[in-house]
Amino acid sequence: MSVRRLATTQPDSFAFNADSEAEVAFWMNKYPPERKASAVIPLLWLAQKQEGWVSEPAMREIAARCAMPYIRVYEVATFYTMFNLEPVGVHLIQVCGTTPCWLRGADGLKAVCEKRIGKKGRGHLSADGKFSWEEVECLGACSNAPMVQIANSEGDYYYEDLTPQALEAILDDLAAGKRVEPGPVTRRHCSEPTNAKVGVLEDASLFDGSRAGRFELPNRARPQEPLAEERKSRPASGAAGTGGEAAIAPKKARKTAADGAAAAEAEAEKPAPRKPAAKTPAAKKPAAKKPAAKKDE
Ligand code: FES
């Protein structure tokens, strides 16, 4: 992590201009009064887009707008590397030097910047004051490597598929005050393979199943058929291990014997069928005793 300090030379004051004020009002209205501090990053960004960098007076102004201590604004501004803490050129060239861009020629782009602008770093401006440059880590456009991001009052735009010659042409146009169209300089549509036919998946046969019949399963996947073929060509009495019916037969016999033994064992373990219990005749109910006849006295 780089050490980020405020520039040693600071302006006396800072004020948002009319265009910025309209944007500031939008962001301040977005949050409830007790949550004004939520607008700190958008306001820092607006100050940077207006001045090219974030000065110490700008941080104090933003602290007052967001009703938060100045030190909190300072912490945010010094934490995020997207904020320039010192003046930069009108155009800040950020050259990606991470592996994919490096493999595709980022060193050549850095050489152009050194030749045209001078020393690397946000605090170093070109002789005309229009450019400064720095090396940054991956900007997420690796499939269009090598690339640079150019930050100016219009925004932050990517220029991709660059060569040293293409970057020189871009710098020439910017120096002449021309607008340069961002994107791949090779006029690739996006990040598709170079010279690829866009819309290649429009071929209906990719989806209608008509291609399925073209693919036969290899014989290895169907063991029964090659086995039958081999049997015809094998000698009838082959030694074990050399193939043929004889080699197969003992295995079959062993299998049958083992099966028979297992079947007999299973049969023996079966419980004997239970004989139905003999029906015992229902016990005769004792005859109801007749009440003894009363003796005549
Ligand atoms: S490595 Fe350069 S954009 Fe990812």
py3Dmol code that shows the C-alpha trace and the ligand (Angstrom):
import py3Dmol

protein = """\
ATOM      1  CA  MET A   1       0.000   0.000   0.000  1.00  0.00           C
ATOM      2  CA  SER A   2       1.448   3.323  -1.007  1.00  0.00           C
ATOM      3  CA  VAL A   3       1.869   6.216   1.388  1.00  0.00           C
ATOM      4  CA  ARG A   4      -0.553   8.936   0.406  1.00  0.00           C
ATOM      5  CA  ARG A   5       0.070  12.446   1.600  1.00  0.00           C
ATOM      6  CA  LEU A   6      -1.382  15.823   0.736  1.00  0.00           C
ATOM      7  CA  ALA A   7       0.499  18.007  -1.717  1.00  0.00           C
ATOM      8  CA  THR A   8       2.924  20.409  -0.053  1.00  0.00           C
ATOM      9  CA  THR A   9       1.515  23.348  -2.022  1.00  0.00           C
ATOM     10  CA  GLN A  10      -2.194  23.944  -1.480  1.00  0.00           C
ATOM     11  CA  PRO A  11      -4.610  26.596  -2.808  1.00  0.00           C
ATOM     12  CA  ASP A  12      -6.041  29.166  -0.417  1.00  0.00           C
ATOM     13  CA  SER A  13      -9.655  28.185  -0.982  1.00  0.00           C
ATOM     14  CA  PHE A  14     -12.038  25.937  -2.853  1.00  0.00           C
ATOM     15  CA  ALA A  15     -15.597  26.399  -4.143  1.00  0.00           C
ATOM     16  CA  PHE A  16     -17.820  24.205  -6.278  1.00  0.00           C
ATOM     17  CA  ASN A  17     -18.755  25.855  -9.576  1.00  0.00           C
ATOM     18  CA  ALA A  18     -22.349  26.099 -10.833  1.00  0.00           C
ATOM     19  CA  ASP A  19     -22.297  22.768 -12.688  1.00  0.00           C
ATOM     20  CA  SER A  20     -20.840  20.962  -9.718  1.00  0.00           C
ATOM     21  CA  GLU A  21     -23.349  22.592  -7.358  1.00  0.00           C
ATOM     22  CA  ALA A  22     -26.226  21.020  -9.294  1.00  0.00           C
ATOM     23  CA  GLU A  23     -24.608  17.610  -8.860  1.00  0.00           C
ATOM     24  CA  VAL A  24     -23.872  18.288  -5.205  1.00  0.00           C
ATOM     25  CA  ALA A  25     -27.552  19.101  -4.640  1.00  0.00           C
ATOM     26  CA  PHE A  26     -28.542  15.802  -6.277  1.00  0.00           C
ATOM     27  CA  TRP A  27     -26.304  13.802  -3.955  1.00  0.00           C
ATOM     28  CA  MET A  28     -27.193  15.712  -0.809  1.00  0.00           C
ATOM     29  CA  ASN A  29     -30.912  15.196  -1.495  1.00  0.00           C
ATOM     30  CA  LYS A  30     -30.365  11.502  -1.881  1.00  0.00           C
ATOM     31  CA  TYR A  31     -29.724  10.980   1.825  1.00  0.00           C
ATOM     32  CA  PRO A  32     -31.744  12.003   4.906  1.00  0.00           C
ATOM     33  CA  PRO A  33     -30.403  15.033   6.869  1.00  0.00           C
ATOM     34  CA  GLU A  34     -28.874  12.859   9.602  1.00  0.00           C
ATOM     35  CA  ARG A  35     -27.056  10.773   6.949  1.00  0.00           C
ATOM     36  CA  LYS A  36     -25.357  13.578   4.977  1.00  0.00           C
ATOM     37  CA  ALA A  37     -21.985  11.919   5.505  1.00  0.00           C
ATOM     38  CA  SER A  38     -23.033   9.241   2.983  1.00  0.00           C
ATOM     39  CA  ALA A  39     -22.392  11.790   0.218  1.00  0.00           C
ATOM     40  CA  VAL A  40     -18.694  12.182   1.043  1.00  0.00           C
ATOM     41  CA  ILE A  41     -17.327  10.020  -1.798  1.00  0.00           C
ATOM     42  CA  PRO A  42     -19.538  11.537  -4.553  1.00  0.00           C
ATOM     43  CA  LEU A  43     -18.580  15.040  -3.380  1.00  0.00           C
ATOM     44  CA  LEU A  44     -14.865  14.208  -3.343  1.00  0.00           C
ATOM     45  CA  TRP A  45     -15.259  12.835  -6.853  1.00  0.00           C
ATOM     46  CA  LEU A  46     -17.044  16.000  -8.024  1.00  0.00           C
ATOM     47  CA  ALA A  47     -14.284  18.169  -6.568  1.00  0.00           C
ATOM     48  CA  GLN A  48     -11.704  16.073  -8.407  1.00  0.00           C
ATOM     49  CA  LYS A  49     -13.560  16.242 -11.704  1.00  0.00           C
ATOM     50  CA  GLN A  50     -13.761  20.023 -11.347  1.00  0.00           C
ATOM     51  CA  GLU A  51     -10.156  20.727 -10.305  1.00  0.00           C
ATOM     52  CA  GLY A  52      -8.338  17.589 -11.465  1.00  0.00           C
ATOM     53  CA  TRP A  53      -7.388  16.763  -7.880  1.00  0.00           C
ATOM     54  CA  VAL A  54      -8.645  17.016  -4.289  1.00  0.00           C
ATOM     55  CA  SER A  55      -7.043  19.840  -2.329  1.00  0.00           C
ATOM     56  CA  GLU A  56      -7.056  20.317   1.415  1.00  0.00           C
ATOM     57  CA  PRO A  57      -9.513  23.304   1.205  1.00  0.00           C
ATOM     58  CA  ALA A  58     -11.805  21.083  -0.898  1.00  0.00           C
ATOM     59  CA  MET A  59     -11.826  18.481   1.888  1.00  0.00           C
ATOM     60  CA  ARG A  60     -12.740  21.107   4.452  1.00  0.00           C
ATOM     61  CA  GLU A  61     -15.573  22.374   2.250  1.00  0.00           C
ATOM     62  CA  ILE A  62     -16.891  18.810   1.824  1.00  0.00           C
ATOM     63  CA  ALA A  63     -16.642  18.179   5.579  1.00  0.00           C
ATOM     64  CA  ALA A  64     -18.848  21.216   6.187  1.00  0.00           C
ATOM     65  CA  ARG A  65     -21.381  20.106   3.550  1.00  0.00           C
ATOM     66  CA  CYS A  66     -21.563  16.595   4.939  1.00  0.00           C
ATOM     67  CA  ALA A  67     -21.631  17.730   8.593  1.00  0.00           C
ATOM     68  CA  MET A  68     -18.688  15.535   9.506  1.00  0.00           C
ATOM     69  CA  PRO A  69     -15.259  16.182  11.048  1.00  0.00           C
ATOM     70  CA  TYR A  70     -12.569  17.168   8.553  1.00  0.00           C
ATOM     71  CA  ILE A  71     -10.354  14.267   9.666  1.00  0.00           C
ATOM     72  CA  ARG A  72     -13.019  11.779   8.488  1.00  0.00           C
ATOM     73  CA  VAL A  73     -12.975  13.285   4.985  1.00  0.00           C
ATOM     74  CA  TYR A  74      -9.179  13.208   5.043  1.00  0.00           C
ATOM     75  CA  GLU A  75      -9.260   9.493   5.957  1.00  0.00           C
ATOM     76  CA  VAL A  76     -11.542   8.676   3.027  1.00  0.00           C
ATOM     77  CA  ALA A  77      -9.568  10.742   0.503  1.00  0.00           C
ATOM     78  CA  THR A  78      -6.232   9.260   1.519  1.00  0.00           C
ATOM     79  CA  PHE A  79      -7.560   5.683   1.595  1.00  0.00           C
ATOM     80  CA  TYR A  80      -8.932   5.471  -1.955  1.00  0.00           C
ATOM     81  CA  THR A  81      -6.227   5.718  -4.620  1.00  0.00           C
ATOM     82  CA  MET A  82      -8.745   6.989  -7.169  1.00  0.00           C
ATOM     83  CA  PHE A  83      -8.467  10.400  -5.506  1.00  0.00           C
ATOM     84  CA  ASN A  84      -5.556  12.524  -6.674  1.00  0.00           C
ATOM     85  CA  LEU A  85      -4.013  14.306  -3.700  1.00  0.00           C
ATOM     86  CA  GLU A  86      -1.771  16.475  -5.876  1.00  0.00           C
ATOM     87  CA  PRO A  87      -2.252  18.269  -9.188  1.00  0.00           C
ATOM     88  CA  VAL A  88      -2.124  16.065 -12.299  1.00  0.00           C
ATOM     89  CA  GLY A  89      -2.123  16.874 -16.002  1.00  0.00           C
ATOM     90  CA  VAL A  90      -5.344  17.546 -17.885  1.00  0.00           C
ATOM     91  CA  HIS A  91      -5.101  13.906 -18.939  1.00  0.00           C
ATOM     92  CA  LEU A  92      -3.877  11.316 -16.451  1.00  0.00           C
ATOM     93  CA  ILE A  93      -2.656   8.220 -18.331  1.00  0.00           C
ATOM     94  CA  GLN A  94      -2.910   5.082 -16.187  1.00  0.00           C
ATOM     95  CA  VAL A  95      -0.973   2.239 -17.776  1.00  0.00           C
ATOM     96  CA  CYS A  96      -1.887  -1.255 -16.607  1.00  0.00           C
ATOM     97  CA  GLY A  97       1.310  -3.177 -15.860  1.00  0.00           C
ATOM     98  CA  THR A  98      -0.170  -6.420 -14.503  1.00  0.00           C
ATOM     99  CA  THR A  99       0.805  -9.769 -16.039  1.00  0.00           C
ATOM    100  CA  PRO A 100      -1.658 -10.087 -19.000  1.00  0.00           C
ATOM    101  CA  CYS A 101      -0.975  -6.506 -20.114  1.00  0.00           C
ATOM    102  CA  TRP A 102       2.742  -6.899 -19.451  1.00  0.00           C
ATOM    103  CA  LEU A 103       2.847 -10.071 -21.576  1.00  0.00           C
ATOM    104  CA  ARG A 104       1.044  -8.256 -24.377  1.00  0.00           C
ATOM    105  CA  GLY A 105       3.390  -5.258 -24.477  1.00  0.00           C
ATOM    106  CA  ALA A 106       2.703  -2.902 -21.552  1.00  0.00           C
ATOM    107  CA  ASP A 107       6.439  -2.156 -21.374  1.00  0.00           C
ATOM    108  CA  GLY A 108       6.191  -0.556 -24.818  1.00  0.00           C
ATOM    109  CA  LEU A 109       3.350   1.690 -23.605  1.00  0.00           C
ATOM    110  CA  LYS A 110       5.326   2.729 -20.546  1.00  0.00           C
ATOM    111  CA  ALA A 111       8.273   3.598 -22.786  1.00  0.00           C
ATOM    112  CA  VAL A 112       6.008   5.893 -24.843  1.00  0.00           C
ATOM    113  CA  CYS A 113       4.783   7.631 -21.675  1.00  0.00           C
ATOM    114  CA  GLU A 114       8.323   8.103 -20.406  1.00  0.00           C
ATOM    115  CA  LYS A 115       9.372   9.569 -23.755  1.00  0.00           C
ATOM    116  CA  ARG A 116       6.341  11.829 -24.228  1.00  0.00           C
ATOM    117  CA  ILE A 117       5.464  12.813 -20.649  1.00  0.00           C
ATOM    118  CA  GLY A 118       8.482  12.165 -18.494  1.00  0.00           C
ATOM    119  CA  LYS A 119       8.842  10.732 -15.042  1.00  0.00           C
ATOM    120  CA  LYS A 120       6.185   8.384 -13.715  1.00  0.00           C
ATOM    121  CA  GLY A 121       3.886   9.647 -10.931  1.00  0.00           C
ATOM    122  CA  ARG A 122       0.850  11.829 -10.487  1.00  0.00           C
ATOM    123  CA  GLY A 123       2.932  14.782  -9.355  1.00  0.00           C
ATOM    124  CA  HIS A 124       5.017  14.881 -12.550  1.00  0.00           C
ATOM    125  CA  LEU A 125       3.526  16.766 -15.472  1.00  0.00           C
ATOM    126  CA  SER A 126       4.602  16.934 -19.097  1.00  0.00           C
ATOM    127  CA  ALA A 127       6.306  20.119 -20.293  1.00  0.00           C
ATOM    128  CA  ASP A 128       3.008  21.509 -21.625  1.00  0.00           C
ATOM    129  CA  GLY A 129       1.224  20.587 -18.388  1.00  0.00           C
ATOM    130  CA  LYS A 130      -1.327  18.480 -20.244  1.00  0.00           C
ATOM    131  CA  PHE A 131      -0.253  14.999 -19.253  1.00  0.00           C
ATOM    132  CA  SER A 132       0.893  12.945 -16.337  1.00  0.00           C
ATOM    133  CA  TRP A 133       1.095   9.185 -16.122  1.00  0.00           C
ATOM    134  CA  GLU A 134       1.380   6.338 -13.664  1.00  0.00           C
ATOM    135  CA  GLU A 135       1.448   2.558 -13.648  1.00  0.00           C
ATOM    136  CA  VAL A 136      -1.581   0.831 -12.122  1.00  0.00           C
ATOM    137  CA  GLU A 137      -2.653  -2.718 -11.377  1.00  0.00           C
ATOM    138  CA  CYS A 138      -5.209  -4.712 -13.381  1.00  0.00           C
ATOM    139  CA  LEU A 139      -8.167  -2.621 -14.518  1.00  0.00           C
ATOM    140  CA  GLY A 140     -10.249  -5.653 -15.505  1.00  0.00           C
ATOM    141  CA  ALA A 141      -9.881  -5.435 -19.276  1.00  0.00           C
ATOM    142  CA  CYS A 142      -7.277  -8.201 -19.573  1.00  0.00           C
ATOM    143  CA  SER A 143      -8.876  -9.777 -22.650  1.00  0.00           C
ATOM    144  CA  ASN A 144      -8.119  -6.530 -24.490  1.00  0.00           C
ATOM    145  CA  ALA A 145      -4.571  -6.210 -23.211  1.00  0.00           C
ATOM    146  CA  PRO A 146      -2.524  -4.091 -23.269  1.00  0.00           C
ATOM    147  CA  MET A 147      -4.622  -1.163 -22.220  1.00  0.00           C
ATOM    148  CA  VAL A 148      -4.579   2.221 -20.487  1.00  0.00           C
ATOM    149  CA  GLN A 149      -7.205   4.271 -18.707  1.00  0.00           C
ATOM    150  CA  ILE A 150      -7.221   7.978 -19.471  1.00  0.00           C
ATOM    151  CA  ALA A 151      -8.823  10.195 -16.820  1.00  0.00           C
ATOM    152  CA  ASN A 152      -9.805  13.763 -17.644  1.00  0.00           C
ATOM    153  CA  SER A 153     -12.737  16.133 -17.153  1.00  0.00           C
ATOM    154  CA  GLU A 154     -14.883  14.005 -19.498  1.00  0.00           C
ATOM    155  CA  GLY A 155     -14.526  10.854 -17.433  1.00  0.00           C
ATOM    156  CA  ASP A 156     -12.312   7.816 -17.112  1.00  0.00           C
ATOM    157  CA  TYR A 157     -12.163   5.764 -20.305  1.00  0.00           C
ATOM    158  CA  TYR A 158     -10.377   2.605 -21.440  1.00  0.00           C
ATOM    159  CA  TYR A 159      -8.203   2.416 -24.568  1.00  0.00           C
ATOM    160  CA  GLU A 160      -7.510  -1.194 -25.437  1.00  0.00           C
ATOM    161  CA  ASP A 161      -5.591  -3.532 -27.769  1.00  0.00           C
ATOM    162  CA  LEU A 162      -2.910  -0.856 -27.846  1.00  0.00           C
ATOM    163  CA  THR A 163       0.451  -0.744 -29.547  1.00  0.00           C
ATOM    164  CA  PRO A 164       3.080   1.909 -28.847  1.00  0.00           C
ATOM    165  CA  GLN A 165       2.181   3.532 -32.178  1.00  0.00           C
ATOM    166  CA  ALA A 166      -1.534   3.578 -31.317  1.00  0.00           C
ATOM    167  CA  LEU A 167      -0.843   5.184 -27.924  1.00  0.00           C
ATOM    168  CA  GLU A 168       1.343   7.825 -29.550  1.00  0.00           C
ATOM    169  CA  ALA A 169      -1.515   8.656 -31.942  1.00  0.00           C
ATOM    170  CA  ILE A 170      -3.938   8.979 -29.023  1.00  0.00           C
ATOM    171  CA  LEU A 171      -1.575  11.320 -27.164  1.00  0.00           C
ATOM    172  CA  ASP A 172      -1.163  13.414 -30.329  1.00  0.00           C
ATOM    173  CA  ASP A 173      -4.939  13.798 -30.660  1.00  0.00           C
ATOM    174  CA  LEU A 174      -5.423  14.657 -26.997  1.00  0.00           C
ATOM    175  CA  ALA A 175      -2.606  17.212 -27.141  1.00  0.00           C
ATOM    176  CA  ALA A 176      -4.362  18.801 -30.154  1.00  0.00           C
ATOM    177  CA  GLY A 177      -7.586  19.057 -28.142  1.00  0.00           C
ATOM    178  CA  LYS A 178      -9.385  16.336 -30.105  1.00  0.00           C
ATOM    179  CA  ARG A 179     -11.709  13.822 -28.569  1.00  0.00           C
ATOM    180  CA  VAL A 180     -10.517  10.250 -28.943  1.00  0.00           C
ATOM    181  CA  GLU A 181     -13.072   7.460 -29.116  1.00  0.00           C
ATOM    182  CA  PRO A 182     -12.460   4.983 -26.271  1.00  0.00           C
ATOM    183  CA  GLY A 183     -12.454   1.192 -26.666  1.00  0.00           C
ATOM    184  CA  PRO A 184     -10.299  -1.239 -28.629  1.00  0.00           C
ATOM    185  CA  VAL A 185      -8.129   0.559 -31.172  1.00  0.00           C
ATOM    186  CA  THR A 186      -8.310  -2.520 -33.415  1.00  0.00           C
ATOM    187  CA  ARG A 187     -12.061  -1.910 -33.735  1.00  0.00           C
ATOM    188  CA  ARG A 188     -12.859  -5.210 -32.187  1.00  0.00           C
ATOM    189  CA  HIS A 189     -16.535  -5.147 -31.281  1.00  0.00           C
ATOM    190  CA  CYS A 190     -15.830  -6.135 -27.695  1.00  0.00           C
ATOM    191  CA  SER A 191     -13.487  -8.845 -26.402  1.00  0.00           C
ATOM    192  CA  GLU A 192     -14.357 -11.533 -28.941  1.00  0.00           C
ATOM    193  CA  PRO A 193     -11.479 -13.410 -30.642  1.00  0.00           C
ATOM    194  CA  THR A 194      -9.749 -11.282 -33.239  1.00  0.00           C
ATOM    195  CA  ASN A 195     -11.383 -11.666 -36.683  1.00  0.00           C
ATOM    196  CA  ALA A 196     -14.060 -13.958 -35.236  1.00  0.00           C
ATOM    197  CA  LYS A 197     -17.426 -14.031 -36.959  1.00  0.00           C
ATOM    198  CA  VAL A 198     -19.798 -12.393 -34.526  1.00  0.00           C
ATOM    199  CA  GLY A 199     -23.025 -14.380 -34.410  1.00  0.00           C
ATOM    200  CA  VAL A 200     -21.388 -17.771 -34.993  1.00  0.00           C
ATOM    201  CA  LEU A 201     -24.018 -19.447 -32.820  1.00  0.00           C
ATOM    202  CA  GLU A 202     -26.746 -18.604 -35.320  1.00  0.00           C
ATOM    203  CA  ASP A 203     -26.175 -21.957 -37.104  1.00  0.00           C
ATOM    204  CA  ALA A 204     -29.447 -23.855 -36.446  1.00  0.00           C
ATOM    205  CA  SER A 205     -27.773 -27.270 -36.649  1.00  0.00           C
ATOM    206  CA  LEU A 206     -26.059 -26.494 -33.335  1.00  0.00           C
ATOM    207  CA  PHE A 207     -29.393 -26.746 -31.585  1.00  0.00           C
ATOM    208  CA  ASP A 208     -31.775 -28.950 -33.653  1.00  0.00           C
ATOM    209  CA  GLY A 209     -30.110 -32.305 -32.867  1.00  0.00           C
ATOM    210  CA  SER A 210     -29.179 -33.035 -36.484  1.00  0.00           C
ATOM    211  CA  ARG A 211     -25.522 -33.304 -35.537  1.00  0.00           C
ATOM    212  CA  ALA A 212     -26.106 -36.036 -32.961  1.00  0.00           C
ATOM    213  CA  GLY A 213     -26.142 -38.910 -35.529  1.00  0.00           C
ATOM    214  CA  ARG A 214     -22.664 -38.095 -36.683  1.00  0.00           C
ATOM    215  CA  PHE A 215     -21.076 -39.384 -33.535  1.00  0.00           C
ATOM    216  CA  GLU A 216     -20.723 -43.192 -33.146  1.00  0.00           C
ATOM    217  CA  LEU A 217     -19.802 -44.716 -29.828  1.00  0.00           C
ATOM    218  CA  PRO A 218     -16.320 -46.240 -29.996  1.00  0.00           C
ATOM    219  CA  ASN A 219     -16.187 -50.077 -29.785  1.00  0.00           C
ATOM    220  CA  ARG A 220     -14.631 -49.855 -26.344  1.00  0.00           C
ATOM    221  CA  ALA A 221     -17.927 -48.604 -25.041  1.00  0.00           C
ATOM    222  CA  ARG A 222     -19.791 -51.708 -26.381  1.00  0.00           C
ATOM    223  CA  PRO A 223     -17.944 -54.836 -25.138  1.00  0.00           C
ATOM    224  CA  GLN A 224     -20.454 -57.436 -26.438  1.00  0.00           C
ATOM    225  CA  GLU A 225     -19.861 -56.906 -30.145  1.00  0.00           C
ATOM    226  CA  PRO A 226     -16.046 -57.111 -30.250  1.00  0.00           C
ATOM    227  CA  LEU A 227     -16.207 -60.182 -27.975  1.00  0.00           C
ATOM    228  CA  ALA A 228     -18.404 -62.031 -30.521  1.00  0.00           C
ATOM    229  CA  GLU A 229     -16.013 -61.074 -33.289  1.00  0.00           C
ATOM    230  CA  GLU A 230     -13.021 -62.298 -31.337  1.00  0.00           C
ATOM    231  CA  ARG A 231     -14.661 -65.640 -30.573  1.00  0.00           C
ATOM    232  CA  LYS A 232     -14.949 -66.473 -34.266  1.00  0.00           C
ATOM    233  CA  SER A 233     -11.261 -65.887 -34.854  1.00  0.00           C
ATOM    234  CA  ARG A 234      -9.996 -67.638 -31.715  1.00  0.00           C
ATOM    235  CA  PRO A 235      -8.914 -71.342 -31.769  1.00  0.00           C
ATOM    236  CA  ALA A 236     -11.387 -73.717 -30.109  1.00  0.00           C
ATOM    237  CA  SER A 237      -8.833 -75.098 -27.604  1.00  0.00           C
ATOM    238  CA  GLY A 238      -6.778 -72.191 -26.365  1.00  0.00           C
ATOM    239  CA  ALA A 239      -4.656 -72.389 -23.282  1.00  0.00           C
ATOM    240  CA  ALA A 240      -5.762 -70.375 -20.332  1.00  0.00           C
ATOM    241  CA  GLY A 241      -4.570 -66.838 -20.650  1.00  0.00           C
ATOM    242  CA  THR A 242      -4.318 -67.010 -24.449  1.00  0.00           C
ATOM    243  CA  GLY A 243      -7.952 -66.339 -25.188  1.00  0.00           C
ATOM    244  CA  GLY A 244     -10.560 -68.603 -26.874  1.00  0.00           C
ATOM    245  CA  GLU A 245     -13.580 -70.617 -25.714  1.00  0.00           C
ATOM    246  CA  ALA A 246     -11.461 -72.901 -23.572  1.00  0.00           C
ATOM    247  CA  ALA A 247     -10.123 -69.977 -21.663  1.00  0.00           C
ATOM    248  CA  ILE A 248     -13.604 -68.773 -21.046  1.00  0.00           C
ATOM    249  CA  ALA A 249     -15.262 -72.138 -20.272  1.00  0.00           C
ATOM    250  CA  PRO A 250     -13.554 -72.931 -16.914  1.00  0.00           C
ATOM    251  CA  LYS A 251     -14.578 -69.541 -15.683  1.00  0.00           C
ATOM    252  CA  LYS A 252     -18.158 -70.291 -16.659  1.00  0.00           C
ATOM    253  CA  ALA A 253     -17.978 -73.732 -14.968  1.00  0.00           C
ATOM    254  CA  ARG A 254     -16.534 -72.280 -11.800  1.00  0.00           C
ATOM    255  CA  LYS A 255     -19.198 -69.708 -11.834  1.00  0.00           C
ATOM    256  CA  THR A 256     -21.910 -72.355 -12.235  1.00  0.00           C
ATOM    257  CA  ALA A 257     -20.511 -74.551  -9.441  1.00  0.00           C
ATOM    258  CA  ALA A 258     -20.216 -71.617  -7.120  1.00  0.00           C
ATOM    259  CA  ASP A 259     -23.728 -70.616  -7.963  1.00  0.00           C
ATOM    260  CA  GLY A 260     -24.982 -74.154  -7.265  1.00  0.00           C
ATOM    261  CA  ALA A 261     -23.240 -74.310  -3.895  1.00  0.00           C
ATOM    262  CA  ALA A 262     -24.640 -70.971  -2.908  1.00  0.00           C
ATOM    263  CA  ALA A 263     -28.115 -72.060  -3.979  1.00  0.00           C
ATOM    264  CA  ALA A 264     -27.879 -75.300  -1.970  1.00  0.00           C
ATOM    265  CA  GLU A 265     -26.655 -73.409   1.060  1.00  0.00           C
ATOM    266  CA  ALA A 266     -29.487 -70.953   0.773  1.00  0.00           C
ATOM    267  CA  GLU A 267     -31.917 -73.864   0.444  1.00  0.00           C
ATOM    268  CA  ALA A 268     -30.517 -75.516   3.569  1.00  0.00           C
ATOM    269  CA  GLU A 269     -30.877 -72.360   5.568  1.00  0.00           C
ATOM    270  CA  LYS A 270     -34.480 -71.978   4.606  1.00  0.00           C
ATOM    271  CA  PRO A 271     -36.709 -72.679   7.572  1.00  0.00           C
ATOM    272  CA  ALA A 272     -38.762 -75.859   7.247  1.00  0.00           C
ATOM    273  CA  PRO A 273     -42.327 -75.193   6.307  1.00  0.00           C
ATOM    274  CA  ARG A 274     -44.478 -75.231   9.318  1.00  0.00           C
ATOM    275  CA  LYS A 275     -47.155 -77.899   9.501  1.00  0.00           C
ATOM    276  CA  PRO A 276     -50.524 -76.541  10.163  1.00  0.00           C
ATOM    277  CA  ALA A 277     -51.455 -77.210  13.747  1.00  0.00           C
ATOM    278  CA  ALA A 278     -53.920 -80.103  14.205  1.00  0.00           C
ATOM    279  CA  LYS A 279     -57.300 -78.885  14.935  1.00  0.00           C
ATOM    280  CA  THR A 280     -58.453 -79.894  18.355  1.00  0.00           C
ATOM    281  CA  PRO A 281     -62.124 -80.455  18.759  1.00  0.00           C
ATOM    282  CA  ALA A 282     -63.744 -77.727  20.623  1.00  0.00           C
ATOM    283  CA  ALA A 283     -64.194 -78.687  24.241  1.00  0.00           C
ATOM    284  CA  LYS A 284     -67.699 -79.549  25.062  1.00  0.00           C
ATOM    285  CA  LYS A 285     -69.371 -77.017  27.092  1.00  0.00           C
ATOM    286  CA  PRO A 286     -70.493 -78.436  30.364  1.00  0.00           C
ATOM    287  CA  ALA A 287     -74.229 -78.842  30.344  1.00  0.00           C
ATOM    288  CA  ALA A 288     -75.937 -76.245  32.269  1.00  0.00           C
ATOM    289  CA  LYS A 289     -76.937 -77.595  35.603  1.00  0.00           C
ATOM    290  CA  LYS A 290     -80.593 -77.874  36.035  1.00  0.00           C
ATOM    291  CA  PRO A 291     -81.752 -76.400  39.260  1.00  0.00           C
ATOM    292  CA  ALA A 292     -82.589 -79.155  41.722  1.00  0.00           C
ATOM    293  CA  ALA A 293     -86.268 -79.761  42.084  1.00  0.00           C
ATOM    294  CA  LYS A 294     -87.632 -78.691  45.375  1.00  0.00           C
ATOM    295  CA  LYS A 295     -88.533 -81.578  47.606  1.00  0.00           C
ATOM    296  CA  ASP A 296     -92.043 -81.543  48.793  1.00  0.00           C
ATOM    297  CA  GLU A 297     -91.978 -81.335  52.458  1.00  0.00           C
TER     298      GLU A 297
END
"""
ligand_1 = """\
4
FES
S -3.972 -7.130 -16.625
Fe -4.298 -5.254 -17.628
S -6.421 -5.033 -17.495
Fe -6.067 -6.855 -16.440
"""
view = py3Dmol.view(width=600, height=400)
view.addModel(protein, "pdb")
view.setStyle({"model": 0}, {"cartoon": {"style": "trace"}})
view.addModel(ligand_1, "xyz")
view.setStyle({"model": 1}, {"stick": {}})
view.zoomTo()
view.show()
